[in-house]
Amino acid sequence: MSVLGAVMRPLFEVAPSDFPASVGTGAGAERLSRVVFTVTECCELTLLNRREAALVPKLDAYPEELRGFAYEGAGVGLAALDQLLPWKQRTRRFVDRAASEYVFAVYLGAGMGLARLRRNPEPFRRRLRDDVFNWAVLDGYGFHEGFFAYRRHVQERATPRHLSGYGLSAFDHGLGRSIWFATGTDVERVAATIEAFPASRRGDLWAGVGLACGYTGGVDEPTIEALRNRADGCRSRLAEGVIVAARARHQVGNPAEHNEVACRVICEVDSGKAAEIAAAALVDLPTDDVEPAYEIWRRRIRRQFT
């Protein structure tokens, strides 16, 4: 067991009292709470079991449908360790080897870990050898700030001063995911919360909601239909998030019924086709830094639904 991990562990503990009051109760809130606690548990596992040979079997012991969240929790812990021992580059090594298929989940978790330690995520993102998905670190950062600092970043709509350019868009993807969680999947509250933001930010927020709805679920088909209708002019952005969720699930071979329903209702395709759309959009992405390849990928996806 890691002594360093044991010392750091209290910094990452999460209790129900840490949740926004708006989460509420009910089946949706219960599902989302389970996801948050799975991420938290696996962060703690990672801090206490830093060797991959010991960690990976513990992550893989989680039910298949929750395993992506287990790896997300590992990303939280590994990014935290990388802040104290940066020369180890544990996060990068983990996705290069044991977690290559879970790269998106690990990067989302890494962003959460950096937010919990109040570290700027941009330098960390640039250290990752990934020209496309390293922006997911900013998504994870945005989710943490939206969920655990809900009043400031959602109700008051503040943005981090150290982020700019496309970093703010990726941050808003995560903020949108946090709105799905923090409203307890209440569609009317989701829509009203997003509508209070400037119009320039709403598309990215709806994309985040789509990812959360498509990957995490927590609602039935009529609720997803209502979500599709409330997205209105941002429906292609909602679909974009659902497609990204389908790719994340199919890439590791753990599709879920709620993802299937979200793909059918919002995108009018099955989840297998949705994953193919996402994969095709990755082909021949430019990586010349003129525009983030990650944004080009997502724009290609949403154009299918405009």
C-alpha positions in Angstrom: 0.0 0.0 0.0 1.3 3.5 -0.9 2.1 5.7 2.0 1.9 8.8 -0.3 -1.5 7.6 -1.5 -2.8 7.2 2.0 -1.7 10.7 2.8 -3.4 12.1 -0.3 -6.6 10.1 0.0 -8.6 12.4 2.3 -8.3 15.2 -0.3 -10.4 13.1 -2.7 -13.1 11.8 -0.4 -16.6 12.7 -1.5 -19.7 12.7 0.7 -23.4 13.3 -0.3 -23.1 16.7 1.5 -20.6 17.7 -1.2 -23.3 17.4 -3.9 -25.3 20.4 -5.1 -28.6 20.6 -3.3 -30.3 20.6 -6.8 -29.4 16.9 -7.3 -32.6 15.9 -5.6 -33.8 12.3 -5.2 -35.3 9.6 -7.3 -34.0 6.9 -9.7 -32.0 9.4 -11.8 -30.2 11.0 -8.9 -29.5 7.5 -7.4 -27.9 6.4 -10.6 -25.7 9.5 -10.9 -24.7 9.2 -7.2 -23.6 5.6 -7.8 -21.4 6.8 -10.7 -19.8 9.6 -8.6 -19.0 7.2 -5.9 -17.6 4.7 -8.3 -15.2 7.3 -9.6 -14.3 8.3 -6.0 -13.7 4.7 -5.0 -11.4 4.0 -7.9 -9.5 7.2 -7.3 -8.8 5.9 -3.8 -7.8 2.5 -5.2 -5.3 4.2 -7.5 -3.8 6.2 -4.8 -3.3 3.1 -2.7 -2.3 0.8 -5.5 0.0 2.7 -7.8 1.5 -0.3 -9.6 -0.5 -1.2 -12.8 -0.2 -4.9 -12.1 -2.1 -4.4 -8.8 -4.4 -1.7 -10.0 -5.8 -3.0 -13.3 -7.4 -6.2 -11.9 -9.2 -4.1 -9.3 -10.6 -1.8 -11.9 -11.6 -4.7 -14.2 -13.5 -6.3 -11.3 -16.2 -3.6 -11.5 -19.3 -4.5 -13.5 -18.7 -4.0 -17.2 -21.2 -1.2 -17.6 -19.5 0.8 -14.8 -15.9 0.0 -15.8 -15.4 3.3 -17.8 -16.2 5.1 -14.5 -13.6 2.9 -12.7 -10.9 4.0 -15.2 -12.1 7.6 -14.9 -11.4 7.3 -11.2 -8.0 5.9 -11.9 -7.3 9.0 -14.0 -8.2 11.2 -11.0 -5.7 9.5 -8.8 -2.9 9.2 -11.4 -3.1 12.9 -12.3 -2.9 13.8 -8.6 0.2 11.6 -8.3 1.7 13.3 -11.3 1.4 16.7 -9.7 3.6 15.5 -6.8 6.0 13.2 -8.8 5.8 14.7 -12.3 8.8 12.8 -13.6 6.9 9.5 -13.2 4.3 10.5 -15.9 2.0 7.9 -14.6 -1.1 9.1 -16.5 0.7 9.0 -19.8 2.2 5.6 -19.2 -1.1 4.2 -18.1 -2.9 5.2 -21.3 0.1 4.1 -23.4 -0.1 0.6 -21.9 -2.9 -0.8 -19.7 -5.6 1.7 -20.4 -5.2 2.6 -24.1 -8.9 1.8 -24.9 -10.0 3.8 -21.9 -8.0 6.9 -22.8 -11.0 9.2 -22.9 -12.2 8.1 -19.5 -8.7 8.4 -18.0 -8.3 11.9 -19.4 -11.7 13.0 -18.1 -10.7 11.8 -14.6 -7.3 13.5 -14.9 -9.1 16.8 -15.4 -11.1 16.2 -12.2 -8.0 15.4 -10.2 -6.3 18.6 -11.3 -9.4 20.6 -10.4 -9.5 19.1 -7.0 -5.9 20.1 -6.4 -6.6 23.6 -7.9 -4.0 23.1 -10.7 -4.1 24.7 -14.1 -5.0 21.8 -16.5 -3.4 23.3 -19.6 0.3 22.4 -18.8 -0.7 18.9 -17.9 -2.7 18.5 -21.2 0.2 19.6 -23.3 2.5 17.0 -21.7 0.2 14.1 -22.9 1.3 12.5 -26.2 -2.1 12.9 -27.8 -3.0 15.4 -30.4 -6.7 14.7 -30.3 -8.1 13.5 -27.0 -5.9 15.4 -24.6 -8.7 18.1 -24.6 -10.8 15.8 -22.6 -8.7 16.8 -19.6 -10.4 20.2 -19.8 -13.8 18.5 -20.0 -13.1 16.7 -16.8 -11.9 19.9 -15.2 -15.2 21.6 -16.2 -17.3 18.7 -14.8 -15.6 19.0 -11.4 -15.9 22.7 -11.2 -19.6 22.6 -12.3 -20.5 19.8 -9.9 -18.5 20.7 -6.8 -18.5 24.5 -7.3 -22.0 24.6 -8.7 -23.0 28.1 -7.5 -19.9 29.8 -8.9 -19.6 28.1 -12.3 -23.2 27.2 -13.1 -25.5 29.6 -11.2 -23.1 32.6 -11.5 -21.7 31.3 -14.8 -18.1 32.2 -14.0 -15.2 30.9 -16.1 -11.7 30.1 -15.0 -9.4 33.0 -15.6 -6.5 30.7 -16.6 -8.4 29.2 -19.6 -8.9 30.8 -22.9 -9.6 30.0 -26.5 -10.7 26.4 -27.2 -9.9 25.5 -23.6 -13.1 27.3 -22.6 -15.2 25.3 -25.1 -13.8 22.0 -23.7 -14.4 23.3 -20.2 -18.1 24.0 -21.1 -18.4 20.4 -22.4 -17.7 19.2 -18.9 -19.9 21.9 -17.4 -22.7 20.6 -19.5 -22.1 17.1 -18.1 -22.2 18.5 -14.6 -25.6 20.2 -15.2 -27.0 16.8 -16.2 -25.8 15.4 -12.8 -26.5 18.5 -10.7 -30.1 18.8 -11.8 -30.8 15.2 -11.1 -31.6 14.6 -14.9 -34.6 16.9 -14.7 -35.1 18.0 -18.3 -36.8 21.2 -17.6 -34.2 22.3 -15.1 -31.4 21.2 -17.5 -32.9 23.4 -20.3 -33.6 26.4 -18.0 -30.1 26.2 -16.5 -28.5 26.3 -20.0 -30.8 29.0 -21.3 -29.5 31.3 -18.5 -26.0 31.1 -20.1 -24.9 33.4 -23.0 -26.0 32.0 -26.4 -22.3 31.6 -27.3 -21.9 28.9 -24.6 -25.1 26.9 -25.0 -23.9 24.7 -27.8 -21.0 23.3 -25.8 -23.2 22.9 -22.8 -25.7 20.8 -24.7 -22.9 18.7 -26.2 -21.9 17.9 -22.6 -25.4 17.0 -21.7 -25.6 14.7 -24.6 -22.4 12.9 -23.5 -23.7 12.5 -20.0 -27.1 11.3 -21.1 -25.7 8.9 -23.6 -22.9 7.5 -21.5 -24.3 7.7 -17.9 -28.0 7.5 -18.5 -30.3 7.5 -15.5 -33.6 8.2 -17.4 -36.2 6.4 -19.4 -37.1 6.9 -23.1 -39.8 9.5 -22.7 -37.4 11.6 -20.8 -34.8 11.4 -23.6 -37.5 12.4 -26.0 -38.3 15.4 -23.9 -34.6 16.2 -23.8 -34.3 16.0 -27.6 -37.3 18.4 -28.0 -36.0 20.9 -25.4 -32.5 21.1 -27.1 -34.3 22.8 -29.9 -31.7 24.8 -32.0 -28.8 22.9 -30.3 -30.1 19.4 -31.2 -27.0 18.7 -33.4 -24.8 19.5 -30.4 -26.8 17.2 -28.2 -26.4 14.5 -30.8 -22.7 15.1 -31.0 -22.4 14.3 -27.3 -24.4 11.1 -27.7 -22.2 10.0 -30.6 -19.1 10.6 -28.5 -20.6 8.5 -25.7 -21.4 5.6 -28.2 -17.8 5.6 -29.4 -16.5 5.5 -25.8 -18.7 2.6 -25.0 -18.2 0.5 -28.2 -14.4 1.1 -28.2 -14.1 -1.0 -25.0 -16.9 -3.4 -25.8 -19.4 -2.4 -23.1 -22.4 -0.9 -24.8 -25.4 -0.1 -22.5 -29.1 -0.1 -23.1 -29.4 3.6 -22.1 -26.9 4.5 -24.8 -28.8 2.5 -27.3 -32.0 4.4 -26.5 -30.2 7.8 -26.6 -28.7 7.0 -30.0 -32.1 5.9 -31.4 -34.1 8.8 -30.0 -31.7 11.7 -30.4 -29.6 10.5 -33.4 -32.0 8.1 -35.1 -29.3 5.5 -35.5 -28.4 2.5 -33.3 -25.3 2.7 -31.1 -23.2 0.6 -33.4 -23.8 3.0 -36.3 -23.2 6.0 -33.9 -19.8 4.6 -33.0 -19.0 4.1 -36.7 -19.8 7.8 -37.3 -17.4 8.8 -34.6 -14.7 6.5 -35.9 -15.1 7.8 -39.5 -14.8 11.4 -38.3 -11.4 10.6 -36.8 -9.9 9.6 -40.2 -7.3 12.0 -41.6 -7.7 14.6 -38.9 -5.2 17.5 -39.4 -2.8 18.0 -36.4 -1.1 21.2 -37.5 -2.3 23.1 -34.4 -4.1 25.7 -36.6 -7.3 24.4 -35.0 -7.6 21.7 -32.4 -8.1 18.3 -34.0 -10.5 17.4 -31.3 -12.8 20.2 -32.3 -12.6 19.3 -36.0 -13.6 15.7 -35.0 -16.6 16.9 -33.0 -17.6 19.3 -35.7 -17.5 16.5 -38.3 -19.8 14.5 -36.1 -22.4 17.2 -35.5 -22.6 18.1 -39.2 -24.2 14.7 -39.7 -27.1 16.0 -37.6 -27.5 19.6 -38.7 
